[in-house]
C-alpha cells in the first residue's frame, strides 16, 4: 500500500516538471468542456499510452530477470540511465525527441479535427479528445520517463506480478489526476505550476544524483562490503529497498523452542528475517495436528519464477500432475533449514520410487546466498540430489504467499496443497502425510514407519531444553543487544571496544570494524567479536574477504581454548579458517550447559560476520 501511494504521488508530481509546458496549451483547450465527451476520453487516451509504455517495458525487461546474476549489472546500468535523465533533463529531452515530435503532430491533428468539423457548435468529439490524450502521453514522455523508468526497473528486478500492474496503474492515475486538476481550474494551476518549476527541477536533480551515487555504491560493494551482492536482495542497497517495498518480505520460522530476539528467553520462540520472524511453531503452524483428514488448502502455484534449476530441468505444476510433491523452502545458511535437511533428504530417497518428488526452493536471506555458484557448492556439499529451484526473485515464494524458513508444503497427485508445516520438528507427522498422499495417488506398497535419521555436526537437532540465547544479527539493520560503548558507526571504519564481561545475550565488537546493513567486516587483523550466551551450540554466519581470500580465526570460551567444546568448524585449540560464505559451527558443548563467554578473533583482515544462531 505504501508503494502504491508513492507511485500515485509520483504520477501527480510529474506535472511540476519544466518540460510539461508544451502540453499545457492542449490540456487547457479542453477546459470547461463536457467531462464525458472531452475530458474523460482524453484521460483514457493518456492512461492507455502509459499502459502501452509499461507493457513494452515489462516485456523488454523480462530478459534482465532471465540473465540471473548478470542481470544485476544490467539492472544497475538501467537505474544509472534513469538517474542520469533525472539529473540532466536535457538528456531526457534529446532521447525522447521522437516521441515528442509524434505527440506534437498528433496534438495538432486532434486540434485540427475539432476545428474542421465544427466541434465548437456540435460539442466536443470523443475521438478527437481520445487522440489528444494519446498525444499528451507522448508529449509527457520527457517528464514521466525517468520516474516511470525507476518504477519499471524495480518491477523488472522483482518479476511480473499483479503488484507491478497495480503500481503502474497507480502512477498513471496520479498523472491523470494532475491533468484533471489542470482542466478543472485552468489558468490558475498553470500560473502556480510555473512558480513551482524551479523547486521541481531541483528535486529532480537531487534524486538523479542520489540514484547515481547509490548505483556507484552498489557496483563497488560499498553498501555491504561483499562483492557477491546481486539483484533484489542487497539489503541496505537501493535494489533491496525496491524489493522490500515491492512485497518480497522474508521471514524465518524456527524450532518451536528456539528463543526470539525480540522476546524474553522464556517465550521460547525464534525469529529472524528483515521484517519479522515466526513465533513458536505451535502458534504459527496452521496445518492440522494429525495427518488425516487433510483439507484442500489451494492449488500448487506456478514454479516458472525460478532463475535457474539445479539437478533437474525446469519443472512445471502441470508436468507434476500425478506425482506427490513436497516443496521445501530453504536457504543454505539458515540453521533451522540445515537441521530439517536430513529428514527431507531421507524422504526423497525413501519415497522416490513410489511417486514422491521433492523440490527444494532456495530463497536467499543474505546477499551472498543469491550467488548461484555459492548455491551450487552448498547443494553439492550438503548432498542434495533432488531438484532445486533458485528463487532469487522470490517469485515462487510469493506464489505460495510464504513467510517462513524452513517451510514445507505437501501437494497431492491432483496438484492441490493438502498440508503444510513451518519450522523444525513434527517429522513423523509430516512423513505420515507423505504416505497418505501416496496411497491416495494409487501407489502400491507404500513404505511404512518413519525414516531413521542420524544427523551429525551442524545438522544435528538442537537441544532446546538449554537454549537461552536468541538468533542475533550483526548488521545494523537488525542488530540488538549491542554492548560496545558508543554504539555502531554505520558504514564507516571505526575502532570498537568490548566490555570485559557482557551481560547475558549481549555482544560486542573489539578492534577495527566497518558495520554495514547486514554484516560487520573486520578492517584490521586482530578484530574480534564477544558474545555472552547460554546454549549447547553456537553458530556464526561468516564470509572471507571480498576477494575470496581465506581468513584465519581463533575461538575462545571463557578465555580458554574450547577443547572438547569446539564446534565442527574449529579445532580443539580454537583455530579455524573462513573459506566461504556460509554458517560455521564454532561451539558444541557436552555435559551441563551454563552461561559462557564466546570470543572469536580474526587473525587476518576482511572477514565478514552476519548472524549468530544457537542450538
C-alpha positions, 0 to 999 in steps of 0.5 A: 500500500505504501508503494502504491501511494508513492507511485500515485504521488509520483504520477501527480508530481510529474506535472511540476516538471519544466518540460510539461509546458508544451502540453499545457496549451492542449490540456487547457483547450479542453477546459470547461468542456463536457467531462464525458465527451472531452475530458474523460476520453482524453484521460483514457487516451493518456492512461492507455499510452502509459499502459502501452509504455509499461507493457513494452517495458515489462516485456523488454525487461523480462530478459534482465530477470532471465540473465540471473546474476548478470542481470544485476549489472544490467539492472544497475546500468538501467537505474544509472540511465534513469538517474542520469535523465533525472539529473540532466533533463536535457538528456531526457529531452534529446532521447525522447525527441521522437516521441515528442515530435509524434505527440506534437503532430498528433496534438495538432491533428486532434486540434485540427479535427475539432476545428474542421468539423465544427466541434465548437457548435456540435460539442466536443468529439470523443475521438478527437479528445481520445487522440489528444490524450494519446498525444499528451502521453507522448508529449509527457514522455520527457517528464514521466520517463525517468520516474516511470523508468525507476518504477519499471526497473524495480518491477523488472528486478522483482518479476511480473506480478499483479503488484507491478500492474497495480503500481503502474496503474497507480502512477498513471492515475496520479498523472491523470489526476494532475491533468484533471486538476489542470482542466478543472481550474485552468489558468490558475494551476498553470500560473502556480505550476510555473512558480513551482518549476524551479523547486521541481527541477531541483528535486529532480536533480537531487534524486538523479544524483542520489540514484547515481551515487547509490548505483556507484555504491552498489557496483563497488560493494560499498553498501555491504562490503561483499562483492557477491551482492546481486539483484533484489536482495542487497539489503541496505542497497537501493535494489533491496529497498525496491524489493522490500517495498515491492512485497518480497518480505522474508521471514524465518520460522524456527524450532518451536523452542528456539528463543526470539530476539525480540522476546524474553528467553522464556517465550521460547520462540525464534525469529529472524528475517528483515521484517519479522520472524515466526513465533513458536511453531505451535502458534504459527503452524496452521496445518492440522495436528494429525495427518488425516483428514487433510483439507484442500488448502489451494492449488500448487502455484506456478514454479516458472519464477525460478532463475535457474534449476539445479539437478533437474530441468525446469519443472512445471505444476502441470508436468507434476500432475500425478506425482506427490510433491513436497516443496521445501523452502530453504536457504543454505545458511539458515540453521533451522533449514540445515537441521530439517535437511536430513529428514527431507533428504531421507524422504526423497530417497525413501519415497522416490520410487513410489511417486514422491518428488521433492523440490527444494526452493532456495530463497536467499536471506543474505546477499551472498546466498543469491550467488548461484555458484555459492548455491551450487557448492552448498547443494553439492556439499550438503548432498542434495540430489533432488531438484532445486529451484533458485528463487532469487526473485522470490517469485515462487515464494510469493506464489505460495504467499510464504513467510517462513524458513524452513517451510514445507508444503505437501501437494497431492497427485491432483496438484492441490496443497493438502498440508503444510508445516513451518519450522523444525520438528513434527517429522513423523507427522509430516512423513505420515502425510507423505504416505497418505498422499501416496496411497491416495495417488494409487501407489502400491506398497507404500513404505511404512514407519518413519525414516531413521535419521542420524544427523551429525555436526551442524545438522544435528537437532538442537537441544532446546531444553538449554537454549537461552540465547536468541538468533542475533544479527550483526548488521545494523539493520537488525542488530540488538543487544549491542554492548560496545560503548558508543554504539555502531558507526554505520558504514564507516571504519571505526575502532570498537571496544568490548566490555570485559564481561557482557551481560547475558545475550549481549555482544560486542565488537573489539578492534577495527570494524566497518558495520554495514546493513547486514554484516560487520567486516573486520578492517584490521587483523586482530578484530574480534567479536564477544558474545555472552550466551547460554546454549549447547551450540553456537553458530556464526554466519561468516564470509572471507574477504571480498576477494575470496581470500581465506581468513584465519580465526581463533575461538575462545570460551571463557578465555580458554581454548574450547577443547572438547567444546569446539564446534565442527568448524574449529579445532580443539585449540580454537583455530579455524579458517573462513573459506566461504560464505556460509554458517560455521559451527564454532561451539558444541558443548557436552555435559551441563550447559551454563552461561559462557563467554564466546570470543572469536578473533580474526587473525587476518583482515576482511572477514565478514560476520552476519548472524549468530544462531544457537542450538 
